[in-house]
Amino acid sequence: MPLSPELVASIKEAVHENFNNQIQFTQKIIQYGGQRGEEAAVQEEMFNQYTSRGYAPKKFEMDEEVLSKHGGAGKFSPQHSRAPVVVGFHEPKSAGSAGKSLILNGHIDIVPTGPEDMWEDGNPYSAVIDGDWLYGRGGGDMRSGLVANMFALDALRKIGKQPASKLILESVPEEESTGNGTMATHLAGFTADAALIPEPTGEALVRANVGVLWFQVEVRGYPVHVSRMTEGSSAISAAWKIVGALQELEKEINEQKGKIPHFEHMKHPINLNVAKIKGGDWASSVPAWCTIDYRVSLYPGTTAKELADKIESIVQKTSEDDPFLSSSPAKVIWNGFFAEGFVLPPSEAENILQTAYHNVNEGTLPDTTSPAYLDARIFTLYDKIPALVYGPLSESVHGFDERVNIKSIERVTAVIALFIAEWCGLEDVA
């Protein structure tokens, strides 16, 4: 049943009245920092917050053995985070509620800052506010959204209400590198009738999303003194030939975009990132080794294995055709994402989100296609439930001076609260 105008107004007002507290807590969460593998302290904060609200949270590890048996899990590497997954649970007073269950998911992990002196104030974790913008690594992607999930529920409590159905709060690591935090919740059996993830989408709903692969190519060379350079073989030069071959694959896949629904309008939907290169030991020695780390995306409908097999074939052929590499073939190491893309089908959940959006913004909810990885693929592909990715306006995500728009956070929080109220139903606070 649609929410009454009076209830809509009271929920929006409750979000507004508590918004200063929400921003202050978002600043606190940004200030924790915590690069990959260092998220335990901020996860403990989230655990305590869920506990204080009566959500009976659980902490558990991402089990490498269990995850490695699932084809959609990311590949473990020595850099894989060992921080825990934190999951909170709300149970309604009555088991016979007509409301539908919901997962509110968000990731706590963040990406590296780059040189800190290239940030405006020299501190990537300052969480400073300047005008309508809140700055700091992870503010947009996506700690403001993670906090919004919790404060949307707080707004309902402020008016004496709570969801009338089961609701699960998930704070996960490893979204930026493997997806294994959310995958671990799936393998633990936590599911619902829908999921909502407030990634920084600019207040649009993600309609389609690419898959992502991470891999490393390793090349070994033959070192000699640089004065006898022609007698040796440079691993770095050889590795660069593989870069060229893989860039041809990127071009080929992008030329197919016209046949892929939701991607045909994009200028360059598939991106191969030559992300990290290491090699050599000494300026006067021909380099004996080189490793290059890559990230590449794939269209929905293409399996991760299909693209992985193609990449391995290209690396093998490039090695066979090169005088040096033919006797010392390059090696492909899968070391992170092994994820497929998805298309979000229309659903009742989307209709309710559309109504919630209209009640806050007096317009139609726009949709968008995401060329970046999203954990929503786990809910869509494996739980077979609607996964609504909708979150605040952010700028410079993964870049210097990452920032999230404060007014947008408030609007998104109100939309989430209204969505919960209609999707889950409401009952008086226990």
C-alpha positions as CSV (number, residue, x, y, z in Angstrom):
1,M,0.0,0.0,0.0
2,P,1.4,3.4,-0.9
3,L,2.6,5.6,2.0
4,S,0.3,8.4,3.0
5,P,1.5,12.0,2.3
6,E,1.6,12.6,6.1
7,L,3.9,9.6,6.6
8,V,6.1,10.6,3.7
9,A,6.5,14.0,5.2
10,S,7.3,12.7,8.7
11,I,10.0,10.4,7.4
12,K,11.6,13.1,5.4
13,E,11.5,15.4,8.4
14,A,13.1,12.7,10.6
15,V,15.9,12.3,8.2
16,H,16.5,16.1,8.1
17,E,16.4,16.4,11.9
18,N,19.0,13.7,12.4
19,F,21.2,14.7,9.4
20,N,23.8,16.6,11.3
21,N,24.5,13.5,13.4
22,Q,24.6,11.5,10.2
23,I,27.3,13.8,8.6
24,Q,29.3,13.8,11.8
25,F,29.4,10.0,11.8
26,T,30.2,9.9,8.1
27,Q,33.2,12.2,8.8
28,K,34.3,9.8,11.6
29,I,34.1,6.8,9.4
30,I,36.1,8.5,6.7
31,Q,38.7,9.5,9.2
32,Y,39.4,5.9,10.1
33,G,41.1,5.4,6.8
34,G,42.2,1.8,6.5
35,Q,43.7,0.6,3.2
36,R,43.2,-3.0,2.0
37,G,43.8,-5.4,4.9
38,E,43.5,-2.5,7.4
39,E,39.7,-2.4,7.8
40,A,39.4,-4.3,11.1
41,A,39.2,-1.1,13.2
42,V,36.4,0.6,11.1
43,Q,34.6,-2.8,10.9
44,E,34.7,-2.9,14.7
45,E,33.1,0.5,14.7
46,M,30.3,-0.7,12.4
47,F,29.8,-3.8,14.6
48,N,29.4,-1.6,17.7
49,Q,27.0,0.7,15.9
50,Y,24.8,-2.2,14.8
51,T,25.0,-3.6,18.4
52,S,23.9,-0.4,20.0
53,R,20.9,-0.3,17.7
54,G,19.9,-3.9,18.6
55,Y,20.8,-5.5,15.3
56,A,22.6,-8.5,16.8
57,P,25.5,-8.4,14.4
58,K,27.8,-11.2,13.4
59,K,31.5,-10.9,12.4
60,F,33.0,-13.6,10.2
61,E,36.0,-14.3,8.0
62,M,36.1,-14.6,4.3
63,D,37.0,-18.3,4.0
64,E,39.4,-18.8,1.2
65,E,38.7,-22.5,0.9
66,V,34.9,-22.0,0.7
67,L,35.2,-19.0,-1.7
68,S,37.6,-20.8,-4.0
69,K,34.9,-23.4,-4.8
70,H,32.6,-20.7,-6.3
71,G,33.2,-19.7,-9.9
72,G,32.2,-16.1,-9.3
73,A,34.4,-15.5,-6.3
74,G,37.6,-13.4,-6.7
75,K,41.0,-15.0,-6.7
76,F,43.0,-14.8,-3.5
77,S,46.4,-13.2,-3.4
78,P,48.9,-12.3,-0.7
79,Q,47.2,-8.8,-0.7
80,H,43.7,-10.1,0.1
81,S,42.2,-8.5,3.1
82,R,41.6,-10.6,6.2
83,A,39.3,-8.0,7.8
84,P,35.9,-9.5,8.9
85,V,32.6,-9.1,7.3
86,V,30.0,-7.5,9.6
87,V,26.3,-8.3,9.2
88,G,23.4,-7.0,11.4
89,F,19.9,-8.3,11.6
90,H,16.5,-6.8,12.2
91,E,13.6,-9.1,13.0
92,P,10.0,-7.8,13.0
93,K,7.7,-8.4,16.0
94,S,5.4,-10.5,13.9
95,A,6.5,-13.3,11.6
96,G,3.3,-13.0,9.6
97,S,4.1,-9.5,8.2
98,A,3.0,-8.7,4.6
99,G,6.2,-6.8,4.1
100,K,9.1,-8.0,2.0
101,S,12.6,-8.7,3.3
102,L,15.6,-6.5,2.3
103,I,19.3,-6.4,2.3
104,L,21.0,-3.0,2.7
105,N,24.6,-3.6,1.5
106,G,27.6,-1.4,1.4
107,H,31.4,-1.8,1.3
108,I,33.8,-0.4,3.8
109,D,37.0,-0.8,1.8
110,I,38.7,2.0,0.0
111,V,41.3,2.4,-2.7
112,P,44.9,3.8,-2.3
113,T,45.2,7.6,-2.0
114,G,48.1,8.2,-4.3
115,P,50.7,10.9,-3.2
116,E,49.1,12.6,-0.3
117,D,50.7,15.9,-1.1
118,M,48.6,16.0,-4.3
119,W,45.4,16.3,-2.2
120,E,44.2,19.8,-1.7
121,D,44.8,19.8,2.1
122,G,47.5,17.1,2.1
123,N,45.2,14.7,4.1
124,P,43.1,12.2,2.2
125,Y,41.2,11.3,5.4
126,S,40.5,14.8,6.6
127,A,36.7,14.5,6.1
128,V,36.6,18.3,5.8
129,I,33.5,20.1,4.6
130,D,33.7,22.8,2.1
131,G,30.4,24.3,1.0
132,D,28.1,21.4,-0.1
133,W,30.9,18.9,-0.4
134,L,32.4,16.4,2.1
135,Y,36.0,15.4,1.2
136,G,38.0,12.3,1.9
137,R,39.0,9.0,0.4
138,G,36.0,6.7,0.6
139,G,33.5,9.4,1.3
140,G,31.7,8.9,-2.0
141,D,32.9,5.3,-2.7
142,M,31.1,4.4,-0.5
143,R,31.2,5.1,3.2
144,S,28.5,7.9,3.0
145,G,26.2,5.3,1.4
146,L,27.0,2.7,4.0
147,V,26.2,5.2,6.7
148,A,23.0,6.3,4.9
149,N,21.7,2.7,5.2
150,M,21.9,2.8,8.9
151,F,20.6,6.4,9.3
152,A,17.6,5.7,7.1
153,L,16.6,3.1,9.7
154,D,17.3,5.6,12.4
155,A,14.8,8.0,10.8
156,L,12.1,5.4,10.9
157,R,12.8,4.8,14.6
158,K,12.7,8.5,15.2
159,I,9.0,8.5,14.3
160,G,8.4,5.3,16.4
161,K,8.5,2.8,13.4
162,Q,10.6,-0.1,12.2
163,P,10.5,-2.5,9.3
164,A,7.7,-5.0,9.5
165,S,9.9,-7.7,7.8
166,K,13.3,-9.1,8.0
167,L,16.1,-6.7,7.2
168,I,19.9,-7.4,6.9
169,L,22.6,-4.7,7.1
170,E,25.9,-5.7,5.5
171,S,29.2,-3.9,5.8
172,V,31.8,-5.7,3.7
173,P,35.4,-5.5,2.7
174,E,37.0,-6.5,-0.6
175,E,34.5,-4.9,-2.9
176,E,37.3,-2.9,-4.6
177,S,39.4,-5.9,-5.5
178,T,37.5,-9.3,-5.4
179,G,33.9,-8.9,-4.4
180,N,34.6,-11.6,-1.8
181,G,33.0,-9.8,1.1
182,T,29.5,-9.8,-0.3
183,M,30.1,-13.2,-1.9
184,A,30.9,-14.5,1.6
185,T,27.4,-13.2,2.8
186,H,25.8,-15.1,-0.1
187,L,27.7,-18.3,0.7
188,A,26.7,-17.9,4.3
189,G,23.0,-18.1,3.2
190,F,22.0,-14.4,3.9
191,T,19.4,-13.5,1.3
192,A,16.2,-11.5,1.0
193,D,13.5,-10.4,-1.5
194,A,15.7,-7.5,-2.7
195,A,18.9,-5.7,-2.1
196,L,19.7,-2.0,-2.1
197,I,23.3,-0.7,-2.4
198,P,23.9,3.1,-2.2
199,E,27.0,3.3,-4.4
200,P,27.9,6.8,-5.8
201,T,25.6,6.7,-8.9
202,G,24.7,10.4,-9.0
203,E,21.2,9.6,-7.8
204,A,20.5,7.3,-10.7
205,L,19.6,3.6,-10.8
206,V,22.1,1.2,-12.4
207,R,20.4,-0.6,-15.2
208,A,23.4,-2.6,-16.5
209,N,26.9,-3.3,-15.2
210,V,30.2,-4.8,-16.6
211,G,32.0,-7.7,-15.2
212,V,35.7,-7.3,-14.2
213,L,38.9,-9.4,-14.3
214,W,42.1,-8.7,-12.5
215,F,45.3,-10.5,-13.6
216,Q,49.1,-10.1,-13.7
217,V,51.4,-11.1,-16.6
218,E,54.9,-12.2,-15.5
219,V,57.9,-12.2,-17.8
220,R,61.4,-13.3,-17.1
221,G,64.4,-12.0,-19.1
222,Y,68.1,-12.7,-19.5
223,P,70.3,-10.1,-17.7
224,V,73.6,-8.8,-19.0
225,H,75.6,-5.7,-18.5
226,V,74.1,-2.8,-20.3
227,S,77.3,-2.4,-22.4
228,R,76.5,-5.7,-24.0
229,M,72.7,-5.0,-24.2
230,T,72.3,-6.7,-27.6
231,E,73.4,-10.0,-26.1
232,G,70.6,-10.0,-23.5
233,S,66.9,-9.9,-23.5
234,S,64.9,-7.2,-21.7
235,A,61.9,-8.6,-19.8
236,I,60.4,-5.1,-19.8
237,S,60.5,-4.7,-23.6
238,A,59.1,-8.2,-24.0
239,A,56.3,-7.4,-21.5
240,W,55.3,-4.3,-23.5
241,K,54.6,-6.5,-26.6
242,I,52.0,-8.3,-24.5
243,V,50.5,-4.9,-23.5
244,G,50.1,-4.1,-27.2
245,A,48.4,-7.4,-28.0
246,L,45.9,-7.0,-25.1
247,Q,45.1,-3.4,-26.2
248,E,44.1,-4.9,-29.5
249,L,41.7,-7.1,-27.7
250,E,40.3,-4.1,-25.8
251,K,39.7,-2.4,-29.2
252,E,38.0,-5.5,-30.6
253,I,35.6,-5.8,-27.6
254,N,34.7,-2.1,-27.7
255,E,33.8,-2.4,-31.4
256,Q,31.1,-4.9,-30.4
257,K,29.2,-2.4,-28.2
258,G,26.5,-1.7,-30.8
259,K,25.2,-5.2,-30.3
260,I,25.1,-5.0,-26.5
261,P,21.9,-3.5,-25.0
262,H,22.6,-0.6,-22.6
263,F,26.2,-0.2,-23.8
264,E,25.7,0.9,-27.4
265,H,25.5,4.6,-26.4
266,M,28.8,4.6,-24.5
267,K,31.9,6.0,-26.1
268,H,34.3,3.4,-24.6
269,P,32.5,0.9,-22.3
270,I,35.3,-1.7,-22.0
271,N,38.5,-0.5,-20.5
272,L,41.8,-2.4,-20.1
273,N,43.9,-0.7,-17.4
274,V,47.7,-1.2,-17.5
275,A,47.6,-0.6,-13.8
276,K,51.0,-1.4,-12.2
277,I,54.4,-2.3,-13.7
278,K,57.5,-3.5,-11.9
279,G,60.7,-4.8,-13.3
280,G,64.4,-4.8,-13.3
281,D,67.0,-4.6,-10.5
282,W,69.7,-2.2,-11.7
283,A,70.0,0.7,-14.1
284,S,73.1,-0.8,-15.7
285,S,71.7,-4.3,-16.1
286,V,69.3,-5.4,-18.8
287,P,66.1,-6.2,-16.8
288,A,65.7,-9.9,-15.9
289,W,62.1,-9.7,-14.8
290,C,58.9,-7.7,-15.2
291,T,55.3,-8.0,-13.9
292,I,52.4,-5.9,-15.2
293,D,49.0,-5.8,-13.4
294,Y,45.9,-5.4,-15.5
295,R,42.2,-4.8,-15.0
296,V,39.8,-5.4,-17.8
297,S,36.0,-5.4,-18.0
298,L,33.5,-7.5,-19.9
299,Y,29.9,-7.2,-21.1
300,P,26.9,-8.9,-19.4
301,G,26.4,-12.2,-21.1
302,T,30.1,-13.0,-21.5
303,T,31.4,-15.3,-18.8
304,A,34.6,-14.6,-16.9
305,K,36.1,-17.8,-18.1
306,E,35.4,-17.0,-21.7
307,L,37.4,-13.7,-21.5
308,A,40.1,-15.3,-19.3
309,D,40.6,-18.1,-21.8
310,K,40.9,-15.4,-24.6
311,I,43.5,-13.5,-22.6
312,E,45.6,-16.6,-21.9
313,S,45.5,-17.5,-25.6
314,I,46.7,-14.0,-26.6
315,V,49.5,-14.1,-24.1
316,Q,50.5,-17.6,-25.3
317,K,50.4,-16.6,-29.0
318,T,52.4,-13.4,-28.4
319,S,55.0,-15.5,-26.6
320,E,55.2,-18.0,-29.4
321,D,55.7,-15.2,-32.0
322,D,58.4,-13.4,-30.1
323,P,62.1,-14.6,-30.4
324,F,62.7,-14.2,-26.7
325,L,59.3,-15.1,-25.3
326,S,59.1,-18.3,-27.3
327,S,61.8,-19.8,-25.1
328,S,60.6,-18.1,-21.9
329,P,56.8,-17.8,-22.2
330,A,55.0,-15.2,-20.2
331,K,52.8,-16.4,-17.3
332,V,49.3,-15.2,-16.5
333,I,48.3,-15.0,-12.8
334,W,44.7,-14.4,-11.8
335,N,44.8,-12.3,-8.7
336,G,41.5,-10.6,-8.0
337,F,38.1,-10.0,-9.6
338,F,36.7,-12.9,-11.7
339,A,33.3,-11.4,-12.0
340,E,30.6,-11.3,-14.6
341,G,28.3,-8.4,-15.5
342,F,24.5,-8.1,-15.2
343,V,21.4,-6.4,-16.5
344,L,18.8,-5.3,-14.0
345,P,15.3,-6.5,-15.1
346,P,12.3,-4.4,-14.2
347,S,10.7,-5.3,-10.8
348,E,8.3,-4.3,-8.1
349,A,11.2,-3.2,-6.1
350,E,12.3,-0.8,-8.8
351,N,8.7,0.6,-9.0
352,I,8.8,1.3,-5.2
353,L,12.2,2.9,-5.5
354,Q,10.8,5.1,-8.3
355,T,8.0,6.2,-6.0
356,A,10.4,6.9,-3.2
357,Y,12.6,8.9,-5.5
358,H,9.6,11.0,-6.8
359,N,8.5,11.7,-3.2
360,V,11.9,13.3,-2.5
361,N,12.8,14.8,-5.9
362,E,9.5,15.3,-7.7
363,G,10.9,13.7,-10.8
364,T,11.5,10.4,-12.6
365,L,14.3,8.2,-11.3
366,P,17.0,8.1,-14.1
367,D,18.9,5.0,-14.9
368,T,22.5,4.6,-16.0
369,T,25.0,2.0,-17.2
370,S,28.0,1.4,-15.0
371,P,31.4,0.6,-16.5
372,A,32.8,-0.2,-13.0
373,Y,32.5,-3.2,-10.8
374,L,29.5,-3.5,-8.5
375,D,28.7,-6.2,-5.8
376,A,25.1,-6.1,-7.0
377,R,26.1,-8.8,-9.5
378,I,26.2,-11.3,-6.7
379,F,22.5,-10.6,-5.7
380,T,21.4,-10.5,-9.3
381,L,23.3,-13.5,-10.7
382,Y,23.4,-15.9,-7.8
383,D,20.5,-14.9,-5.4
384,K,18.3,-14.0,-8.3
385,I,16.8,-11.0,-6.6
386,P,16.5,-7.3,-7.6
387,A,19.7,-5.5,-6.7
388,L,19.0,-1.7,-6.7
389,V,22.2,0.3,-7.0
390,Y,21.3,3.9,-6.2
391,G,23.4,6.4,-4.3
392,P,24.6,10.0,-3.9
393,L,26.4,12.4,-6.2
394,S,30.2,12.1,-5.9
395,E,33.2,13.5,-7.8
396,S,36.8,12.4,-8.2
397,V,36.1,8.8,-7.0
398,H,39.4,6.9,-6.9
399,G,41.1,10.2,-7.6
400,F,42.5,13.1,-5.7
401,D,40.1,15.2,-3.5
402,E,37.3,12.6,-3.6
403,R,34.1,14.3,-2.5
404,V,30.5,13.6,-2.0
405,N,27.7,16.1,-2.1
406,I,26.1,16.7,1.3
407,K,22.6,17.7,0.0
408,S,22.6,14.6,-2.2
409,I,23.4,12.4,0.8
410,E,20.3,13.7,2.6
411,R,18.1,13.1,-0.4
412,V,19.4,9.6,-0.9
413,T,18.9,8.8,2.8
414,A,15.3,10.0,2.6
415,V,14.7,7.9,-0.5
416,I,16.2,4.8,1.2
417,A,14.0,5.4,4.3
418,L,10.9,5.7,2.1
419,F,11.8,2.6,0.1
420,I,12.2,0.6,3.3
421,A,8.9,1.9,4.6
422,E,6.9,0.8,1.6
423,W,8.9,-2.4,0.6
424,C,9.2,-3.8,4.1
425,G,6.1,-2.3,5.6
426,L,6.2,-0.6,9.0
427,E,5.3,-1.5,12.5
428,D,5.6,0.2,15.9
429,V,9.1,0.0,17.4
430,A,9.4,-3.1,19.6
